Amino acid sequence: MVVNLGRATEGSKFCAVIGPLVLPPAYDEWNRKWHAPHGRTVPSALRKVPDLWRWRTRYAGPFGFQANNSTRRFEYPWAYHAVPIRAGMVAVDLGGGVSGFPFTIASAGASVVNVDPFLDYGSSVDYCDVDPALLIDRLNQVQRTAVRLVRRDLVGAALPAGSVDVVYCISMLEHLGPEARAEALGEVGRILKPGGHLVLTVDLFLDLAPFTHRATNRYGTNVDVSEVVDQSGLSLVAGRRAELFGYPEFDAEQVQSRLAEYLIGAYPAVAQCLVLARPTPPAAGRG
């Protein structure tokens, strides 16, 4: 069953599929609390002073070390609020890089594993002379968290089957080739517990098909979201198929007609946001 949670109301979740230009007040408050999505700027003269690393890390905040498209202003708080975070739950941030997002989940009590091979490390990171493991260790010290880094792809991470409550995958799938994407999605389905969730955002590039004749750009391609759902073996539980590229209900002209309502990134893209779930087996009948 597809759940359409619609527009935000005070105290409610906000599960619109394409990130809106105007954020709910709770999301603006969340961004202010965490200095998301870009952190605070550290003066250049202080960035590499060895004795100031603790101050720099605390001042910049956990989002101050990885540049991202400005659609993250919606994606990060949306993902945080998409499913309830419980103390002790096991969460995986797939392709989290050195983003601050896993630290927000860990600060809420989750046990977080950041799975990322860092194949392109340094291309979009402010302090690219700092090893990812060292930076994450420093962020853990400052944030008083215990985010665990696994520098592998998800298959190589070999997490136990049925061991994870929620997987977060924020604007990562569109950067993978078809084979790697299918492998990652199949692995997500394997590691999730019954009833577990995949919280997913996927860039919809406005300079690619179905809006133009161009198939790819330097960041990737527009992914068929219906295929993503099929490959995962999960069920779509929050999302509007009319705003998810690849579904028959998707209408590119309708999306274009509403661009003024959407948050468009500094690189021209909008964020498709959806939640998938691993079905819970039916209870065994009584004999």
Helices and strands as residue ranges (DSSP letters): H 25-34, G 44-46, G 50-52, H 53-60, H 72-82, E 90-94, H 101-107, E 111-115, H 132-143, E 148-150, H 154-157, E 164-170, G 173-175, H 178-191, E 192-205, E 216-217, E 220-221, H 225-232, E 235-238, G 241-243, H 252-257, G 259-261, E 269-277
